[in-house]
Amino acid sequence: MTKSEKVTFVINTLNELYPEIPIPLDHKDPYTLLIAVLLSAQCTDVRVNQITPLLFAKADNPYDMVKMSVEEIKEIIRPCGLSPMKSKGIHGLSEILIDKYNGEVPQSFEALESLPAVGHKTASVVMSQAFGVPAFPVDTHIHRLMYRWGLTNGKNVQQTEKDAKRIFPEECWNELHLQIIWYGREYSPARGWNLEKDIITKTIGRKSVLEDIGKKK
């Protein structure tokens, strides 16, 4: 297959498997999505979805969040890991949203990435899922699969994102990055991987990856 044929195969397969695409993190608006994505750093979405209802019961908007102390936030979000940094970030960004943006989440990458504890990936998720702006947030699932599929040689998520944006049509980005995440979890995980179930890697996988699997059998 040519690279363009591989890309078409990936898009078609994912559209068949995931015609309806659930959002992994529970939220009700841009602010609660921003907080949930921030919490998801080095933490599973399942765990985040267990913790956010506890946090949002006390504060689901920046005005209520700043009434809580950093320590109170930290205690609630502790199970998500990195709680000292995340709690300061949540409190700090909530203050900035009130002071600079009338309590609203800004709709630009630059403004989002200037907020405490908000990196490029978090900003990309919020821009794509909350505001519908084309973005291609790359997490570990996408990074792993793009390499397995031979669609990137990226040694880091930044390079993988550039490659994904170059080869996939922009109108597909917002759906595709979620579809790849779900596919990675379900069919192509880091551990306990069964190639027979992983139709995309089995069909277009990087030669060295397929050879490594063959050696392990």
C-alpha positions in Angstrom: 0.0 0.0 0.0 1.1 3.6 -0.6 1.0 6.0 2.3 -2.2 7.6 1.0 -3.8 4.2 0.7 -2.8 3.4 4.2 -4.3 6.7 5.4 -7.6 5.9 3.6 -7.6 2.4 5.1 -7.1 3.8 8.6 -9.9 6.4 8.2 -12.4 4.0 6.7 -11.7 1.2 9.3 -12.0 3.7 12.2 -15.3 5.1 10.8 -16.7 1.6 10.6 -15.7 0.7 14.1 -16.6 4.1 15.7 -19.4 5.8 13.8 -20.4 7.4 17.1 -17.4 8.7 19.1 -17.8 9.0 22.8 -15.8 11.7 24.6 -13.5 9.9 27.1 -13.6 12.6 29.8 -17.0 13.5 31.4 -17.7 17.2 31.4 -20.6 19.6 30.8 -18.8 22.8 29.4 -15.4 24.1 28.3 -14.4 24.8 31.9 -15.1 21.4 33.3 -13.4 19.8 30.2 -10.3 22.0 30.8 -10.1 20.8 34.4 -10.7 17.2 33.5 -8.0 17.2 30.8 -5.6 18.9 33.1 -6.2 16.1 35.7 -5.7 13.4 33.1 -2.0 14.0 32.8 -0.3 10.8 33.9 -3.7 9.5 35.1 -6.3 7.2 33.5 -9.5 8.7 32.1 -11.4 6.2 34.3 -9.8 7.6 37.4 -10.4 11.2 36.4 -14.1 10.4 35.8 -14.3 9.1 39.3 -12.7 12.2 40.8 -14.2 15.1 38.8 -17.8 14.5 40.2 -16.4 15.0 43.7 -14.5 18.2 42.7 -17.3 19.6 40.5 -19.9 19.0 43.3 -18.0 21.7 45.2 -16.9 23.8 42.3 -17.8 23.5 38.6 -16.9 27.0 37.6 -13.9 29.3 38.3 -15.8 31.6 40.7 -16.5 28.7 43.1 -13.1 27.1 42.5 -11.2 30.2 43.7 -13.3 30.1 46.9 -11.6 26.7 47.7 -8.0 26.7 48.9 -5.2 25.0 46.9 -5.0 22.5 49.8 -8.7 21.6 49.6 -8.4 21.0 45.8 -5.3 19.0 46.4 -7.0 16.6 48.8 -9.9 15.9 46.4 -7.7 15.3 43.3 -4.9 13.4 45.1 -5.9 10.0 43.5 -5.1 11.5 40.1 -1.4 12.0 40.9 0.7 15.2 40.6 -1.8 16.8 43.0 0.5 19.6 44.3 1.1 20.9 40.7 -2.4 20.3 39.4 -4.1 21.9 42.4 -2.0 25.1 42.1 -2.7 25.0 38.3 -6.5 24.7 38.8 -6.7 27.4 41.3 -4.3 29.7 39.4 -6.0 29.3 36.0 -9.4 29.9 37.6 -8.2 33.2 39.0 -6.9 34.2 35.5 -10.2 33.2 33.8 -12.0 35.5 36.2 -9.5 38.4 35.9 -8.9 38.3 32.2 -11.7 36.4 30.5 -14.9 37.1 32.6 -14.9 33.6 33.9 -15.0 32.1 30.4 -12.5 29.7 28.8 -10.6 31.5 26.0 -11.0 30.1 22.5 -7.3 30.3 21.3 -4.3 28.0 21.6 -2.1 30.9 22.7 -4.4 32.0 25.5 -5.0 28.5 26.8 -1.3 27.6 26.7 -0.5 30.7 28.8 -2.7 29.3 31.6 -0.9 27.6 34.6 -0.5 23.8 34.1 -2.0 23.9 30.6 0.3 22.5 27.9 -0.2 22.1 24.1 -2.0 18.8 24.3 -4.5 20.1 26.9 -5.1 23.2 24.8 -5.6 21.0 21.7 -8.2 18.8 23.4 -10.2 21.8 24.6 -10.0 23.6 21.3 -11.2 20.5 19.4 -13.7 19.0 21.8 -15.2 22.2 23.4 -14.9 24.6 20.4 -14.8 22.4 17.3 -11.5 24.0 16.1 -9.4 21.5 14.1 -6.6 20.1 16.3 -4.8 16.8 16.7 -3.9 16.2 20.4 -1.4 13.3 20.6 -1.4 11.1 23.6 0.5 7.9 24.3 -2.1 5.8 22.4 -1.9 7.9 19.3 1.9 8.1 19.5 2.2 4.3 19.8 -0.2 3.5 17.0 1.1 6.1 14.5 4.5 4.4 15.0 3.1 0.9 14.7 1.3 1.8 11.5 4.5 3.3 10.0 2.9 6.7 9.7 5.5 8.5 11.8 9.1 8.0 12.8 8.5 10.5 15.6 10.6 10.1 18.7 8.2 12.3 20.6 4.6 13.4 20.6 5.4 16.8 19.0 6.8 15.1 15.8 3.9 12.6 15.8 1.4 15.5 15.9 3.1 17.2 12.9 3.1 14.0 10.9 -0.6 13.3 11.8 -1.6 16.8 10.7 0.4 16.5 7.5 -1.1 13.1 6.3 -4.7 13.2 7.6 -7.2 15.7 6.1 -7.9 18.6 8.5 -11.7 17.9 8.5 -11.0 14.5 10.0 -8.7 15.6 12.9 -11.2 16.1 15.7 -13.0 12.8 15.1 -9.9 10.8 14.2 -7.8 11.6 17.2 -10.6 10.2 19.5 -11.2 7.2 17.2 -7.5 6.3 17.4 -7.5 6.6 21.2 -10.5 4.2 21.5 -8.9 1.8 18.9 -5.6 1.8 20.8 -7.3 0.9 24.1 -9.5 -1.7 22.5 -7.4 -3.4 19.8 -3.8 -2.2 20.1 -2.8 -1.7 23.7 0.8 -1.4 25.0 0.4 -4.6 27.0 -1.5 -7.7 26.3 -1.6 -7.0 22.6 -3.2 -9.5 20.2 -2.2 -8.8 16.7 -5.0 -11.0 15.3 -7.6 -8.6 16.7 -5.6 -5.5 15.6 -6.8 -5.3 12.0 -5.1 -2.0 11.2 -1.6 -3.0 12.4 -1.9 -6.4 10.9 -2.8 -4.9 7.5 -0.5 -1.8 7.3 1.9 -2.3 10.3 5.6 -1.2 10.2 7.7 -4.1 9.0 10.0 -4.1 12.0 7.0 -4.1 14.4 5.4 -7.1 12.7 8.8 -8.9 12.5 9.3 -8.4 16.3 5.9 -10.0 17.0 6.8 -12.9 14.7 10.0 -13.5 16.7 8.1 -13.6 20.0 5.7 -16.2 18.8 
